[in-house]
Amino acid sequence: KQKKNSFLLHQVCLNQIFVQFYFRDHLSVMKLAEVYNNLDTKRAMDVIQVYFTGISALALSRCNGDKKLRKIGEQSLGIVAQCAQWSKWNFENKVFLLQAELHYLNNDFRAAEVAYKASVDSAQKHKFIHEEAMAYELYGIFLIETRLVERGLEQLNMAISKYAKWGGRMKVGHLISFMKGC
C-alpha cells in the first residue's frame, strides 16, 4: 500500500509542477519541487521535474537576484546536460533552453538569443511540438522584457500556433491574455 501511495503522490506532484510551470507560476513550481524532492523514492521522470524547476529558479532569480535560486538553475542545467549525453534526442532542446535562461540571467543577451533559437530548432527537429512552443514562448518573453516587443510578439504568436497544434487550448488563452498586456 505504501508503494502505491508513493507512486500516486509522485504522479500528482509532477503533474502539478507541469501545470504550474506551463502557466508560469514559478513560485508554485519551487514549492512543489520541495515536496517532490522530499519524497522517499526516485523515479525516471525526476529529470523532467529538475528541468522545470531549473527554468523556474532562473526566472525567479532574474526577478529577485536570489543566488540560491541561481544555483538551483545551474545545477539543473548540469543534470539535464548529463542526460543529453545519453539521449540527445530527448534532452538537447532542454539544455539549450536552460542555457538561454542562464545567459539571460547573466545579461548575455546575444548568447541567450542564440540558445533560444537553438532550443526552438532542436525541439522542432525532434518533433517535440509542446517544447518548441515553450521555447518560442520563453524567447518571446525574453525579447519583450529586453524591449524588442515586436519581435517578442512574433515569437509568442509562433508559440500560440504550436500550443494550438499540440491541443493546449488553455495555454493558448493564457498567452493571448498575456499578449494583450504588452
ABEGO torsion letter per residue (X at the ends): XAAAAAAAAAAAAAAAAAAAAAAGBAAAAAAAAAAAAABABBBAAAAAAAAAAAAAAAAAAAAAGBAAAAAAAAAAAAAAAAAAAABAAAAAAAAAAAAAAAAAAAGBAAAAAAAAAAAAAAAAAAGBAAAAAAAAAAAAAAAAAAGBAAAAAAAAAAAAAAAAAAGBAAAAAAAAAAAAAX
